Amino acid sequence: MDPDEARRKVLEELARGEYHRDQGFLPRLLGMLEDWLDSLTGGAGGASTVLIVVLAVLVLLVALSLLAVLRRSGRMRRDTALSVSSRLDADPVLSGQELRRRARAAADEHRPGDAAVLGMRALVRDLQERTLLDLAEGMTAHEAADEASRAFPDVRTRLLRAAQVFDTAAYSRHQVDAKSAEDVVRLAEYLAEAAPQLRETEPA
């Protein structure tokens, strides 16, 4: 019997249900494998080579099973790369309304990272259109939020929080949760309808 046939028989043996019910199946299985491979090779040194190959296959199967369990349980992140640009002034330049629409769609499609980024971009673009914010080249989300809070001081905390969520989605390895992304989108939608609190210029 060649090594490939031996591996096939081992995998068939592992598929049997009693091994999964027996708490000490692994030590028992390893002993059985050694005895079996020794009998196949007549006790020659080739048994150790075949055993190494078989164990490597078993380790690979266990690792793949563990990976599948972690992904299914959500404990291992899937690819979280953004599908949208994280630049606040990304080209092509879209209207605040269009960015809000895309942010809402991303949130509804369970893409919190995209939703958070698009929501912050929508917020900034809308304030630009209303001449309430001058987006300088290289301006960060926190700087934009701080600038926006001058016209909307009542939501300063929410603005700074939105900037933090944006940074997490755009630059961090951590994943943005759905609630945080939803808060950014709702803030963008709120500010689009809100009246700014402009300070009156003092008379000379």
N, C-alpha and C positions, 0 to 999 in steps of 0.2 A: 504493500500500500504506500503510495507516494505522499509527500507532505500535504499537498492540496486536498487529497481525499481525507487525510487525517483531520485537517482543519474543518472540513465540511461535517465530518461525524461529530466533532467536538461541539460545533455550533448547533447541530441538531439535538445533541444531548442537552445543551444549555436551554433550549427552547421548551423542554419538558417542564410542566408546572410544579412538580414536586421540589425542584431546586429552589424555587422562589418561596415555597412554604417552609423550607428547612432553614432555621436560623444559622446553622453551621455548615451551609452548603459549600462555601468557598474553600475552607481547608479540606473538606472531603473531596471536592472536585479536583483540587490540585494534586492530592494523593492519587486519585484515580487516574489523572492524566499521566503522572510519572510512571505508574505501573503499566498503563496501556502502551505508552510510547516505548518503554523498555522492552515490552513483549514484541512490539513491532520491529524493533531494531536489534533484537537479540541481546539486549544489554550493552550494545556498543555505545561509543561516545556520541553517536549521531542523535541519540535521544534528547540530549540537552539542547542541541540546536533547534530541533523541531519544537521542543517545549518553549523555547524563547520566542519562536515565531508565533506559536499558539497564544502565549501570554500577551504578546504585543497586540494581536488581534483582539483579545478580550479587553485589554486596557483601552484600545481605540473605541470599541463598542460601548464601554461604560462611559467614556468621556463624551461621546456623541449623545448618549442617552441623557447624561447630566446637562449638557448644553441645551438639549431640546426642552428639558424640564424648566431650566432657568429662564429660557426665552418665553415659554408658555406662561410662567408665573409672573413675568414682568420684572424679575429681579435682575435681569441682564438687559441693558438697553439695546434696542435695535439701532440701525443707522439713523442718527438724529441730525444728519447734515441738513441745513436749510435749503429749501428749493427756491428761495428768493434772496435778493441782495440785501445785505445788512447795512448798506450805506444810507444815511439819512437823505442824501441828495442823489440817490441812485438814478441812472438813466435806464430807460427813457423817463422823463419827468411826467409823472401821472398826477392827476388832480387829487385833492383830498378826498373827494367823494368816491373816486374809483379805488383809491387805496383802502378806504373804509369798507367798501364792498368786498374787496379781496380779503381783507382781514377777517370780516365776518364769515366769509366762505371757508377760510382756513380753520377758523374756530369750529364751525359746524362739521368740518371734515376731520376733526380730531388731529389737527396739526398745530399744537400749541406754540411751537417755536416760530413757525411762519406767522401765526396769528399775532404773536407778541411783537415781532419785528414790523409787520405791516401796520399794526395798530399804532405803533410809535411813529412810523414814517407818515401815516395818515394825519396824525395829530400835528406833527411839525409842518407838513405841507399845507394843511388847512390854515394854520396861523400865518404862514408865509403869504398865502393868498389874501388874507385879511390884513396884511401889513402889520401884524402884531408880533412878528418874529423875523429877524434878519438872520438867515442861516448862513453863517460864514463858513468858508471852506475849512474842513477839518474839525468843525464843531462836534463835540461829543453829545451823546444823549443827555447826560447830566447837565451840561451847559445849556442845552436847548430847554430842558425842563425848568432850570433855574430862571432862564429868560422868560419863559412862558408864564411862570408863576407871578410875574409882575403884573400881568393883565388879569390873571385868575388866582389871586392870593388864597382864596378859600379852598382851592384844591392843590395847594403846593405839595402837601404830603403825598397825595395820589400821583402827582406829576413825577416827583422824585422816585417814588416806588416804581412807576412805569419805566423810568429810565434804567433802574436797577434790573428789572425783568428783561428789558431789551438787551442789556449787556450780558446777562446770563444766557439768553437765547443766541446771541450773536457771537460771543467770544468764549463762553465757559464750556467745560465738559459736562456740567450739570444740566439736567433736563428741566425745562419749564413746565410746571403743572398746568392743567387746563384752567383752573380757577384764576391763577395769576395772569394767564394770557387773556382770559375773558375780561378781567378787570381793565387791562390795557385797551382792549377793543371798546369797551363801554365808555371808558374815559374819552377816547377819541370821538365817539358818537355824541357824548354829552357836550364836549367843548365845541363841536360843530354847530350846536344850537344855542350855546350859552353866550350871554352878553359880557364883554370884558369890563373890568372895573378900571377904567382909565383915570389916571390922576389928572386933576385940573392944573394947568400951568398957573403959578402964582403971578399976579400982576406986578409989573416992574415998578 
